[in-house]
Amino acid sequence: MKIVAINGSPRAEGGYTSLILTPFIQGMMDAGADVGLFQTRHLNIKLCNCGQMYCWYHKPGECYHTDDMQILYPKLKEADILVLATPVYIPLPGKMQNLLNRLCPFIEPLLENHNGRTRAKLRKDVQIRKIVLVSTGGWWEKENFATVLHIIKELAENMGIEFTGAVLRPHASLMKREGKITKEGEAILDAARRAGNELMKEGSINEDTLGMISQPLISEEELRNEYNKMLN
């Protein structure tokens, strides 16, 4: 099975998103998956600014721009699963949003109504059948992921494919203390690897595994106090 994973963190390999994504990918590879990883920080991805919908109406399936998306497009077309990894910004890092917008050429310019909503579907030459979200945030609660989660779920719906689940790690910075992974952090990374393995072997991720990854490491009040001390 072919997987394309895209890390949208501006910190690339040095961020907390990569910290969770790396064992998740390893778990998929342990199960035999062929995984290609791309970091948006290292890619030249231009803004989607063609208001005339060039990729839909003028040359369907072809993007107006020539940049590093031309490297990604053929690999994405051959992927069975797309893994989108991102930290929570307001709501997404800029390059990650640019990349999502630039997926428009993959969508067939034929609108349908599904359960009262306007939807579309992928072009026949695009093999993606599942999307998975891997996301990290700094705030305490999982509800902080709501907007990012909604965006990726809507993307899956508009492509007519399955949203297979979300690997979420709130207050990710607490996985480290004094620059070292804590005991609790190691358990979370082990669970992330298990999640990738389950996705390949079972087609989905066990809820208990997801719960282990997103478990609280501190109370909300304690985290809030830690953050607020930085301002004083």
N, C-alpha and C positions, 0 to 999 in steps of 0.2 A: 504494500500500500504506500502511495506517495503522499507526503505531507509537506506543505509549505507553511513555515512559521515566520511571522513578521513581528519584530519587536519595535514598537513605536516610541520607546523611551529615548529622550534626548541624551540620557546618560549611557545608552547602548549597553555594552557588556558590563559597565561599572555600576548599574543601577539595581534597585531591589526587584524590578520587574524581571530582569535577567536572572536574578538569584532564584526566583521561583520557576521561571521558564526553563532554565537549564536542566534541572532534574526531571521536569515534566517531559521534555524532549528525550532525555536519556531513557525514561520509562517506555516511551514509544519505540525507540530504537532497540531496546532490550527485547521487545516483542516482534522485531523484524521489520519495522517501518523504515522507509527511506525518507529522511527528513532533510529539507533544505531550509536553513535559517538566514534571514535577512534583517539587517538593522537599518531603520529609516534614517538614522543619523548619518550613515555613510552613503546614502543615496541622494541623487539629484532628482527631486520630484517637483515638477512645476505645478503651479496653481491650475485647477480646472477652471478656465475662464472663457470657455467657448459657449457663449449664450445661445448660439444658433443650433446647439445640440448636434455638432458635426458627426459625432460617433453614432448617432441614432438615425439622422435623416439624410445626411450628405454621403457619408461612407460608413454604413452600419458596421459596427465591430472594430473600427479603426479609430485610434485616438489622434487628435489634432497635433499633439505635442510629440517631440522626439527628445527623450531623456532616459533616465535609468528605469522607468517603467517598461521600456522596451525590453529590458533584461528580465523583468518580472513576469510580464504578460505570458510568454510561452510556458514558463514553469508553473504559473498559476493554472493555466488551462489544463495541464496534465495532472494536477493535484486532486486527490480524492477528498482530503480534508484541509481546510484552511484554519490555522491557529493564529488569532489576532491577540497580541500581547501589548498591554499599555498601562501606564500609570494613570491615575485619575488626576486630570488637570481641570480646566473649566470649559468644556468637560474633557477634551482630548488634546494631547500635544499637537502642534500645528502640522508637522509632517505626516502624522498618522491620519489626521483629517484629510489632508491633501490626497493621501493614498486611497482612502475610502472613496473619495469623490472620483478618483481616476479609475475606479472599477466599473464605471458606467458603460464602457464599451462591451463589457461582458453580458449586459442585460439586453434581452430581446425587446425591440421597440414595439411591443404589442401588449396593451393593457387589458387586464381582466379584473373582475370583481370577485373577491373571496371574502365571504362573511361580512359584507358591507364595506370592505376596504379595497381601494385600488391597488392592485399588485401587478407584478410582471414575473419574468422567469429568466434563467440563464440561457444564453445561446447554446445551440446543440454542440458546438465545438469546445465547450467549457465543461470539464469533468467534475468540478467541485460538487460534493453532495452533502458535506457537513461543515459547519463553522463552530469553533470552540473559542471562548474568551478566556484569557489569562490576564488578571489585572491586580495591581497593588495600589494601596492608598495609604495616606498618612493618618487619617482620622480613625476614631475608634470603631465606629459602627459599620456593618455591611451595607446599611442603607445609603452610605456615601457613594456606592457603586451604581445606584439606581439609574442615573442618566446614561452612563457608559453602557450598562447592561441593556437599556432600552434601545440605544443606537444599534448595537450589534444584533439584537433580536430583530429589529426592523429590517436591517440589511439582509438577514437570512430570509425573512418573509418576502422581501421584494425580489430576492433571487429565486424564490421558490424552492429553497433547500432547508435542511434540518439544522436548527440550533441545538447542539448536542450538550451544552452545559457551560458553566462558568467556574473557573478556578480563581477564587478571590482571596486576597490576603490583606486585611485591614491592618492599620498601624504596623506596617511591615518593618519599619526601622527598629522595632523592639526585638526583632530576631537576632540582633547583634548587640553586644555590650562591649565597650572598649575595643571596638573593631573586630571582635571575634563572635562567631556564631554561638548562640546559647544552646543549652541542652534542649530547650523547647523549640528553638529554631531548627535544630537538626531533625527533630521529630517531624516538623512541618515539611522540611525538604524531602524527607523519606516518603511522606504522604504524597507530595507532588510527583515524585517518581512513580509511586504506585498508581496515581491517577492516570498518568500517561500510559502505563501498562494496561490498566483496566480499559481505557478507551480503545486500545488496539484489540485486546482479546475479547471484550464483551460488547463493544460498540457504544458503551456509555460509561460514565464514571459513578461509582457508588456514592451515595449521599453521605455515608459515614466518613468516607475518604475526604470528600469536600468539606465536611464539618471539621475534620482534623486540621485541614489547611487553614481554615478561617477562624479557628478557635481564639477566644480572647486571651491575651497574655498579661493583661493588667486591667484594672477597673477603668471605666470611662472617666471618673473623677480624677484618678491618679494621672492618667494620660493628659487630661486637660490642664492639670496643675503643672506638669512637666513642660508642656508647650508654653504656658503663660509665663513661666519663670524665665524663658528665653527673652521675653519682652522687657524684663525688669533689670 
